[in-house]
Amino acid sequence: MSKRKLSRQQRWRIEKIQAERAKRAEQRDVKDSQKLAAGEYGPERPGRVIAHFGRTLDVQADGDGPTVRCHLRANLEGLVTGDRVIWRAAEDAEGNVSEGVVVARSERQNVLERPDARGQLKPVAANIDQILIVFAAEPAPHPNLIDRYLVAAEATGITPVLVLNKIDLLPESGGELRALLSRYEALGYPVVATTTARATGLDALHERLAGRTSVFVGQSGVGKSSLIDRLLPDESLRIGALSKDSRKGTHTTTTARLYRLPTADDAELIDSPGIREFGLVHLDERQVAEGFIEFRDFLGRCRFRDCSHRHEPGCALLEAVERGDIHSQRFASYRHIVDSLNET
C-alpha cells in the first residue's frame, strides 16, 4: 500500500508543530541551565530511572534514597526505565527535595528493545540481568511464541528464564506443558514454576530474583501483574481478569516501572507493558538462527554458503534434525519465524 501524500498545507502544519516542540524543549533546557548556573540545583549525584513519563522521569537516588520527579535535559533523548543517570536536586526553603534535573546518562549494560506497530525499534528498559518469560496454563501458551521471546532475548544478550505460572491449574502429571518445559531445560534454559494459590508458590521465584534486575514479558493474562502484586504487597497494581469469551488477558500496565522487593536480597523488577506477540521484524534470518542456541554448532557447516536450510543437500541443520540433535518442533518454529519475516 502506498503512503498517502500530504498537501502543502499539511506539511507546513507538521513542520510548524515540530518546530514549536523543539523551541519549547530548548526553552526548558535554557531554564535548567540558568538554574544550574545560579546554584538552584545541588551537586551531581547518581540515581536510577524508576519510571518514564515523556519529558519527566521518576529518579531514585542511589542508596535507597528518595524518589524525585525530574525534568529531562533537551539533549538527553531516549532514556528508559532502568537507566543509571546523573541528576541534581532542587531543594525548598526547608531543605526538602522538591524536584530535580537529569544532566547525564551513565553507560548502559544492555537495553531491551522491541518493534512498535510500524516496525521501529522502541527501547523498553535498560541494565537488565534477566528476562523472565512468563506463560501459564491459561491462556494456552504456544511454543512458537515462547521461541520468539527466546530469540529476542538471545539477540539482546540478556539471560532468559522461563516462568511457568498458575501451576495449580495443571494436571498432576503436568501434561503437555511439562513435556514442553523438559525440552527447554535440556537446552540449558532455567525454568521456574510459580503459583499465587499457595503460600510457598513463589519460593523458587524469590530465589531466582535475588541480587538481579529482572523484567517480566509474556502474553497478557499470564499473571505478570499478579506475580508482582504478591512480590510487592505494598504496591497497588491493577490486575486484569481473563475475558470469559476469548480467554485472553486484558492489558493492565501502561508504562514500564522499576520496583525493589521489600527483602534484603537486592532484587529489582521492571514491569513492562503487556504484549501479545513479540515482533522480530528487526532481525534477519541469520540472527533468528543464532537465537536458537542448539543451532549454533551447525551454523556455517552447510555445503552451500547461501543455504536456506529448507531442502538443500548437505544442509547441516536438516541433517541435525534427522539425527535428533535438533528437535523437529523447534526447527519448525524456526522456519515459521523466518517465513513470517519474509512475508513482512
C-alpha positions in Angstrom: 0.0 0.0 0.0 1.4 3.4 -1.0 1.8 6.1 1.6 -0.8 8.9 1.5 0.6 12.1 0.0 0.4 15.2 2.2 -0.7 18.5 0.9 1.5 21.6 1.2 -0.7 22.9 4.0 -0.5 19.6 5.9 3.3 19.5 5.5 3.5 23.1 6.7 1.4 22.3 9.7 3.5 19.3 10.7 6.7 21.3 10.3 5.2 24.1 12.4 4.3 21.7 15.2 7.7 20.1 15.2 9.4 23.5 15.3 7.2 24.6 18.3 8.1 21.4 20.2 11.8 21.9 19.5 11.5 25.5 20.7 9.8 24.5 23.9 12.4 21.8 24.6 15.1 24.4 24.0 13.5 26.9 26.4 13.3 24.2 29.1 16.9 23.4 28.6 17.9 27.1 28.8 15.9 27.5 32.1 17.5 24.4 33.5 20.9 25.7 32.5 20.1 29.0 34.2 19.0 27.3 37.4 22.2 25.2 37.4 24.4 28.2 36.9 22.6 30.1 39.6 23.1 27.3 42.0 19.4 26.4 42.4 20.2 22.8 41.9 22.5 20.9 44.2 25.6 18.8 43.4 25.6 15.9 41.0 24.5 12.6 42.3 23.9 9.1 40.8 20.5 7.6 40.5 18.3 5.1 38.7 15.3 5.8 36.5 12.3 4.2 38.1 9.6 5.3 35.6 9.5 7.5 32.5 6.7 10.0 31.6 7.7 11.7 28.4 9.9 14.7 29.4 9.8 13.9 33.1 11.3 10.9 35.0 11.0 9.4 38.4 14.6 9.0 39.7 15.6 7.2 42.8 18.8 8.3 44.4 21.4 5.6 45.0 21.5 4.0 48.4 17.7 3.7 48.8 17.3 7.5 48.6 14.0 9.3 47.9 12.2 9.1 44.5 12.2 12.5 42.8 10.3 13.7 39.8 13.0 15.1 37.5 13.0 17.1 34.3 15.0 15.8 31.3 17.6 18.0 29.6 16.7 18.6 26.0 19.9 16.9 24.7 19.1 13.7 26.6 16.7 11.6 24.5 15.8 8.0 24.7 16.1 7.4 28.5 14.2 4.4 29.7 13.3 2.7 33.0 16.4 1.1 34.5 18.8 3.7 33.1 21.5 4.9 35.5 21.8 8.6 35.4 23.5 11.6 37.0 21.0 14.2 38.4 20.9 17.3 40.5 18.2 18.1 43.1 16.4 21.4 43.8 15.6 22.0 47.5 12.9 24.2 49.0 13.5 26.6 51.9 13.2 23.8 54.4 15.8 21.7 52.7 13.3 19.2 51.2 14.0 18.0 47.7 11.1 19.2 45.5 12.3 18.3 42.0 15.4 17.6 40.0 17.0 17.6 36.6 18.8 14.7 34.9 22.1 16.0 33.4 23.7 12.8 32.1 23.2 9.1 31.4 25.7 6.6 32.5 26.9 3.8 30.2 24.3 1.0 29.7 25.0 -2.6 30.4 22.3 -3.5 27.9 18.9 -2.3 26.6 15.8 -4.3 25.8 14.1 -3.1 22.6 11.0 -4.3 20.8 9.5 -3.2 17.5 6.4 -1.0 17.6 3.4 -1.3 15.2 5.5 0.4 12.5 8.4 -1.9 12.9 10.6 0.7 14.5 12.7 -0.4 17.5 11.5 1.1 20.8 13.6 0.8 24.0 11.6 -0.7 26.9 14.2 -1.0 29.7 17.9 -0.9 30.4 20.5 -2.6 32.6 18.7 -5.9 33.0 20.2 -9.1 34.3 17.5 -11.5 33.1 14.3 -11.6 31.1 11.5 -13.6 32.8 9.3 -15.1 30.1 6.0 -15.8 31.8 3.5 -18.2 30.5 0.7 -20.2 32.1 -1.9 -22.9 31.7 -4.4 -20.1 30.7 -4.2 -18.5 28.2 -2.7 -21.6 26.5 0.9 -21.0 25.6 2.2 -21.6 22.0 5.7 -23.0 21.6 6.4 -20.6 18.7 5.6 -17.6 20.9 7.9 -18.8 23.6 10.6 -19.3 20.9 10.1 -15.8 19.7 10.7 -14.4 23.2 13.8 -16.6 23.5 15.2 -15.4 20.1 14.6 -11.8 21.1 16.3 -12.4 24.4 19.3 -14.1 22.8 19.6 -11.1 20.4 19.9 -8.7 23.3 22.4 -10.8 25.2 20.2 -10.8 28.3 19.7 -14.1 30.1 16.2 -15.6 29.5 14.3 -17.5 32.2 11.1 -19.4 31.6 8.5 -18.9 34.3 5.5 -21.3 34.3 2.8 -19.6 36.3 -0.5 -20.9 37.6 0.8 -24.5 38.1 -2.1 -25.1 40.3 -4.2 -25.4 37.1 -2.1 -28.2 35.7 -3.0 -31.9 36.0 -0.9 -33.9 38.4 1.1 -35.4 35.6 2.0 -32.0 34.3 0.5 -32.6 30.9 1.9 -31.3 27.6 3.4 -28.2 29.3 5.7 -30.3 31.5 6.9 -32.2 28.4 7.5 -28.8 26.6 9.4 -27.5 29.6 11.7 -30.5 29.7 12.8 -29.8 26.2 13.8 -26.2 27.1 15.5 -27.4 30.3 17.5 -29.9 28.2 18.8 -26.9 26.2 20.0 -25.3 29.4 17.3 -22.7 29.9 16.4 -22.0 33.6 12.8 -22.9 34.3 10.9 -21.7 37.4 7.4 -22.9 38.4 5.1 -20.5 40.3 1.6 -20.1 41.7 -0.1 -17.5 43.8 -2.5 -20.1 45.1 -0.1 -21.4 47.7 1.9 -19.7 50.4 5.1 -21.3 49.2 4.3 -20.9 45.5 6.8 -18.1 44.9 9.8 -19.5 46.8 11.6 -20.6 43.7 10.9 -17.3 42.0 12.3 -15.4 45.0 15.5 -17.4 44.8 15.8 -16.6 41.1 15.2 -12.9 41.6 17.8 -12.4 44.4 20.5 -10.0 43.5 19.3 -9.4 40.0 17.3 -6.8 38.0 14.6 -8.6 36.1 11.9 -7.8 33.5 8.7 -9.7 33.0 7.5 -10.3 29.5 4.8 -12.6 28.1 1.2 -12.7 26.8 -1.4 -10.7 28.5 -3.3 -12.6 31.1 -0.5 -15.0 32.1 -0.3 -13.3 35.5 2.7 -10.9 35.3 1.0 -8.2 37.4 -0.5 -10.8 39.8 3.0 -12.1 40.5 4.4 -8.6 41.1 1.4 -7.8 43.3 2.4 -10.8 45.5 6.1 -9.9 45.4 5.3 -6.3 46.3 2.4 -6.3 48.7 2.7 -2.6 49.4 2.3 -1.6 45.8 -1.1 -1.0 44.3 -1.1 -2.8 40.9 -4.0 -3.2 38.5 -4.8 -6.8 37.7 -6.9 -7.6 34.7 -9.2 -10.5 34.5 -9.3 -13.0 31.7 -12.0 -12.5 29.1 -14.7 -15.2 29.5 -15.1 -15.4 25.8 -11.6 -15.3 24.4 -9.6 -16.4 27.5 -7.1 -13.8 26.6 -5.9 -11.2 29.1 -6.5 -7.5 29.1 -3.7 -5.0 29.1 -3.2 -3.6 32.5 0.2 -2.0 32.7 0.7 1.4 30.9 4.3 2.2 31.5 7.5 0.4 32.4 8.3 0.8 36.1 11.1 -0.5 38.4 10.2 -1.9 41.7 12.5 -3.0 44.5 11.4 -6.0 46.5 11.0 -5.4 50.2 13.6 -8.0 51.0 17.3 -8.0 51.9 18.4 -9.8 48.7 18.7 -6.7 46.4 16.1 -7.9 43.9 14.6 -5.5 41.4 11.7 -6.0 39.0 10.7 -4.0 35.9 7.1 -4.4 34.9 6.7 -3.7 31.2 3.6 -3.2 29.2 1.9 -6.5 28.2 2.3 -7.6 24.6 0.5 -10.4 22.9 3.2 -11.1 20.3 6.9 -10.2 20.4 7.8 -8.9 16.9 11.1 -9.8 15.4 11.0 -7.8 12.2 14.2 -6.1 13.2 16.2 -9.4 13.0 17.4 -11.1 9.8 17.4 -14.8 9.1 21.0 -15.3 10.5 20.1 -13.6 13.8 17.0 -15.7 14.1 19.0 -18.9 13.5 21.6 -17.8 16.1 18.7 -17.2 18.6 18.1 -21.0 18.5 21.0 -21.9 20.7 21.1 -25.6 19.7 21.6 -24.5 16.0 24.9 -22.7 16.7 27.2 -25.7 16.5 25.8 -26.4 13.0 25.7 -22.9 11.5 28.3 -22.4 8.9 28.8 -26.1 8.2 26.3 -26.4 5.3 27.6 -27.5 1.9 26.5 -24.2 0.4 27.3 -20.8 1.9 23.9 -19.4 1.0 22.0 -22.4 2.3 18.4 -21.6 3.2 18.0 -24.6 5.4 15.0 -25.8 3.5 15.8 -28.6 1.1 19.5 -28.1 0.0 21.7 -31.2 0.0 24.3 -31.1 2.7 22.4 -28.8 5.0 23.8 -29.2 8.5 20.6 -28.2 10.2 18.4 -30.6 8.3 20.9 -33.4 9.0 20.9 -32.5 12.7 17.1 -32.7 12.7 17.2 -36.1 11.1 19.7 -37.4 13.7 17.6 -35.9 16.5 20.2 -33.4 17.6 17.6 -30.6 16.9 14.0 -31.2 17.9 11.7 -31.2 14.9 9.2 -28.8 16.6 12.0 -26.3 17.3 13.1 -26.4 13.7 9.5 -26.0 12.5 9.2 -23.0 14.9 12.4 -21.5 13.3 11.0 -22.0 9.8 7.7 -20.3 10.9 9.6 -17.3 12.3 11.8 -16.9 9.1 8.7 -17.2 6.9 6.9 -14.5 8.9 10.0 -12.2 8.4 9.9 -12.8 4.6 6.2 -12.1 4.5 6.8 -8.9 6.3 
